[in-house]
């Protein structure tokens, strides 16, 4: 099976997208922290506004990066840049870790 030539722009796109997603995950955690429970008040009373504050900050970030990653995945599939697929899957791991950090504080 001959090796496929992967254009330089595809490699750069993959690295840029991975870095963008890492920054997006950090921004997600920082913005999601506005809805975290205060450790000293945990269990004392229910805070009814927390989910709304969380959603107000988080959903726009998740929506934008979902669309970006969907487009990136489409570029990988159409162009058959399989090495970029590895970084795309690594991006999923980055977001999974960010979500675990967020939900650990609720």
Backbone as a ProteinNet text record, in pm:
[ID]
protein_1_A
[PRIMARY]
XXXXXXXXXXXXXXXXXXXXXXXXXXXXXXXXXXXXXXXXXXXXXXXXXXXXXXXXXXXXXXXXXXXXXXXXXXXXXXXXXXXXXXXXXXXXXXXXXXXXXXXXXX
[TERTIARY]
84.4	0	90.1	75.6	161.4	123.1	222.9	197.5	130.8	30	-37.7	36.8	48.6	109.9	7.9	45.1	-44.3	8	-74.7	-28.5	10.8	103	152.4	40.9	-53.1	-162	-249.1	-261.6	-344.6	-278.1	-146.3	-75.3	-84	-69.1	-77.5	-218.3	-317.8	-456.3	-481.2	-431.5	-452.4	-390.1	-269.2	-200.8	-271.1	-309.3	-379.3	-512.6	-585.8	-714.2	-696.8	-592.4	-567.2	-537	-455	-422.1	-547.2	-627.2	-751.4	-845.3	-855.2	-942.3	-890	-758.8	-702.2	-733.1	-717.5	-752.3	-902.5	-983.3	-1127.2	-1167.6	-1100.1	-1130.7	-1094	-984.1	-945	-1047.1	-1087.9	-1189.3	-1319.8	-1354.6	-1475.3	-1470.8	-1359	-1348	-1353.5	-1286.7	-1287.6	-1429	-1498.5	-1634.7	-1732.6	-1712.6	-1801.1	-1783.9	-1668.6	-1644.2	-1739	-1802.3	-1900.1	-2022.5	-2049	-2164	-2129.5	-2003.3	-1963.9	-2015.6	-2042.7	-2087.4	-1970.3	-1999.7	-1898.1	-1874.7	-1749.6	-1723.8	-1777.7	-1771.9	-1819.4	-1971.4	-2042.3	-2187.8	-2246.5	-2164.7	-2214.2	-2301.3	-2421.2	-2513.6	-2600.8	-2574	-2653.6	-2788.3	-2787.8	-2912.3	-2896.6	-3010.5	-3008.8	-2999.8	-2908.8	-2895.3	-2963.8	-3078.7	-3158.8	-3100.2	-3015.9	-2962.8	-2839.2	-2774.2	-2649.3	-2658.1	-2757.4	-2762.8	-2780.4	-2853.4	-2873.9	-2746.1	-2675	-2547.1	-2449.7	-2444.8	-2356.2	-2388.8	-2516.3	-2557.5	-2531.6	-2553.5	-2532.3	-2386.5	-2294.8	-2153	-2103.9	-2152.5	-2092.2	-2148.3	-2277.9	-2336.2	-2280.7	-2257.2	-2198.6	-2060.9	-1979.1	-1846	-1859.4	-1942.4	-1959.1	-2015.6	-2109.2	-2170.8	-2068	-1990.3	-1889.3	-1786.5	-1736.3	-1633.9	-1691.9	-1819.2	-1882.7	-1885.6	-1925.7	-1929.6	-1789.6	-1691.8	-1553.7	-1499.8	-1524	-1472.7	-1547.4	-1674.1	-1750.1	-1693.8	-1665.2	-1605.7	-1466.4	-1388.4	-1254	-1262.2	-1354	-1373.4	-1414.8	-1498.4	-1537.3	-1419	-1332.1	-1211.9	-1122.4	-1110.6	-1027.8	-1085.3	-1216.4	-1279.9	-1274	-1308.2	-1309.9	-1169.7	-1073	-935.5	-857.2	-917	-852.3	-716.1	-714.2	-593.1	-599.8	-568.5	-591	-502	-383.2	-299.3	-365.1	-440.5	-515.9	-627.4	-676.3	-780	-732.5	-604.9	-549.2	-555.6	-519.6	-526.1	-671.1	-760.3	-902.7	-953.9	-912.1	-951.4	-886.7	-764.4	-698.3	-775.2	-832.5	-915.5	-1036.3	-1095.3	-1208.5	-1165.7	-1045.7	-993.8	-975	-924.8	-905.9	-1039.5	-1143.1	-1274.9	-1335.5	-1311.5	-1362.3	-1302.6	-1173.6	-1107.2	-1162.8	-1184.9	-1240.7	-1379.2	-1459.7	-1595.2	-1591.4	-1499.1	-1483.7	-1444.8	-1351.3	-1311.3	-1430.1	-1507.8	-1625.4	-1726.5	-1764.4	-1868.4	-1822.3	-1692.5	-1641.7	-1669.1	-1693.7	-1714.8	-1861.2	-1951.5	-2094.5	-2151
-116	0	123.7	209.6	327.8	428.1	500.8	603.8	723	775.5	894.9	1018.4	1110.7	1238.1	1325	1374.9	1463	1605.7	1695.2	1832.2	1900	1993.2	2063.8	2142.9	2198.2	2276.4	2189.3	2059.9	1970.3	1944.8	1929.3	1907.8	2031.2	2148	2271.5	2291.5	2262.6	2274.8	2185.8	2063.4	1969.9	2021.3	2073	2123.4	2248.8	2338.4	2460.1	2424.7	2330	2290.9	2226.4	2147	2086.2	2194.4	2292	2401.8	2484.4	2514.9	2589.1	2515.2	2384.4	2305.3	2301.5	2295.1	2297.7	2431	2541.2	2672.4	2681.7	2627.5	2627.1	2548.6	2437.3	2356.9	2431.8	2504.8	2585.2	2696.5	2762.9	2867.9	2809.5	2691.1	2622.8	2602.3	2552.2	2524.5	2655	2759	2887.3	2944.7	2942.8	2997.2	2908.6	2779	2689	2704.3	2753.5	2768.7	2869.8	2954.9	3049.3	2977	2856.7	2781.5	2674.9	2669.2	2567.2	2601.5	2497.1	2515	2563.7	2653.4	2701.3	2589.8	2546	2430.1	2447.1	2567.6	2588.9	2578.6	2601.5	2599.2	2470.9	2377.7	2254.5	2178.3	2147.1	2069.9	2152.8	2281.8	2364.2	2401.5	2443.8	2483.9	2465.5	2455.2	2439.7	2577.8	2591.8	2716.4	2697.4	2760.1	2735.9	2798.4	2899.2	2967.2	2903.5	2812.6	2752.9	2692.4	2609	2550.6	2654.4	2760.6	2864	2943.3	2974	3044.2	2957.2	2830.1	2736.2	2731.6	2714.9	2703.4	2832.6	2945.6	3073.9	3090	3046.2	3058	2946.8	2825.6	2708	2674.1	2683	2637.2	2706.9	2838.4	2899.4	2842.6	2818.6	2761.4	2621.1	2538.4	2401.6	2399.4	2487.5	2492.5	2530.9	2634.9	2680.2	2571.2	2508.4	2406.3	2277.7	2249.9	2135.2	2155.3	2274.3	2303.1	2301.3	2360.5	2359.6	2217.2	2136.3	1999.5	1912.9	1941.6	1871.5	1903.7	2031.1	2071.4	2010.6	2010.9	1953.3	1803.7	1734.4	1591.9	1568.3	1656.6	1645.4	1663.1	1758.7	1780.3	1657.5	1598.2	1477.4	1362.5	1344	1234.8	1255.2	1374.7	1401.1	1394.4	1452.9	1453.1	1327.1	1240.8	1116.8	1142.8	1242.5	1275.9	1202.9	1075	990.6	1026.7	1081.5	1121.1	1236.3	1320.9	1426.3	1369.7	1252.5	1187.1	1150.5	1121.2	1090.1	1213.2	1328.1	1451	1488.9	1459.3	1485.8	1402.7	1276.9	1192.4	1239.3	1289.8	1345.1	1466.6	1541.8	1655.7	1610.4	1498.8	1445	1413.8	1361.9	1333.4	1461.9	1567	1696.1	1748.5	1742.4	1790.5	1701.2	1572.4	1479.9	1512.7	1541.3	1577.2	1709	1806.6	1935.2	1917.3	1832.5	1808.6	1735	1641.7	1572.2	1670.7	1761.4	1862.6	1950	1989.1	2073.2	1999.6	1879.8	1809	1759.7	1753.9	1716.2	1827	1948.3	2061.2	2098	2018.4	2049.8	1976.8
0	0	0	-99	-104.4	3.7	48.1	148.5	82.4	149.2	97	142.5	50.3	82.2	154.7	270.8	345.2	331	277.6	257.3	387.7	378	495.6	564.1	486.6	546.4	636	600.1	681.7	816.4	815.7	942.6	1030.8	969.8	1047.3	1102.6	1021.1	1066.5	1187.2	1183.2	1293.6	1422.3	1413.9	1533.5	1585.2	1494.5	1535.3	1601	1544.9	1602.6	1739.7	1757.2	1887.9	1991.6	1954.3	2046	2076.4	1974	1994.7	2088.9	2072.4	2159.3	2302.3	2319.5	2454.7	2521.8	2446.7	2501.9	2529.6	2440.4	2460.3	2583.5	2608.4	2726.7	2854.4	2851.6	2968.6	2990.8	2882.3	2893.2	2946.1	2898.7	2946.5	3097.8	3148.3	3292.3	3371.9	3321.9	3392.4	3396.4	3283.2	3280.3	3358.1	3353.5	3427.4	3577.7	3619.6	3763.4	3827.3	3747.3	3802	3858.9	3812.7	3861.1	3963.1	4005.2	4102.1	4240.5	4316	4454.3	4539.2	4632.3	4725.2	4826.4	4844.1	4932.6	5074.1	5129	5265.5	5275	5164.9	5167.3	5110.1	5071.6	5010.3	5109	5066.1	5147.2	5239.5	5252.5	5342.4	5282.4	5158.4	5093.3	4942.4	4876.5	4731.7	4667.4	4574.1	4500.5	4366.8	4349.7	4230.6	4105.6	4118.6	4001.5	3942.1	4013.4	3966.1	3826.1	3796.9	3663.4	3552.9	3581.9	3481.4	3456.6	3562.8	3549.9	3472.3	3506.5	3437.7	3288.3	3255.7	3115.6	3038.6	3101.4	3036	2992.7	3075.1	3042.9	2950.7	2970.6	2908	2770.5	2751.3	2625.4	2501.9	2504.1	2383.9	2348.9	2449.8	2426.1	2367.3	2428.4	2379.4	2237.7	2207.2	2075	1968.2	1994.2	1897	1871.4	1976.7	1957.1	1899.8	1925.7	1861.9	1710.4	1667.2	1523.8	1461.7	1529.6	1478.9	1464.8	1565.6	1562.5	1461.8	1440.8	1338.1	1199.2	1175.2	1047.4	1031	1137.3	1133.2	1102.7	1166.2	1138.3	994.4	939.4	799	705.8	736.6	655.8	660.7	777.1	792	709.6	716.6	642.2	491.2	446.6	302.4	243.8	314.5	265.1	298.4	378.1	423.3	487.9	575.3	651	784.9	782.5	899.7	1017.8	991.7	1105.3	1181	1110.3	1177.1	1262.7	1225	1303.7	1442.5	1454.2	1587	1677.2	1621	1699.8	1729.2	1636.5	1656.5	1774.2	1782.2	1895	2024.9	2016.5	2134.9	2186.9	2094.3	2131.5	2213.1	2174.5	2250.9	2393.9	2410.7	2544.4	2624.7	2560.6	2628	2679.6	2594.8	2636.7	2744.8	2737.2	2838.7	2975.2	2978.6	3104.1	3157.5	3069.3	3112.5	3172.1	3112	3162.7	3296	3311.3	3439.3	3549.4	3519.4	3618	3656.6	3557.5	3584.6	3672.1	3634	3706.8	3843.6	3866.8	3998.4	4100.6	4052.9	4143.3	4162.4	4108	4124.2	4243.5
[MASK]
++++++++++++++++++++++++++++++++++++++++++++++++++++++++++++++++++++++++++++++++++++++++++++++++++++++++++

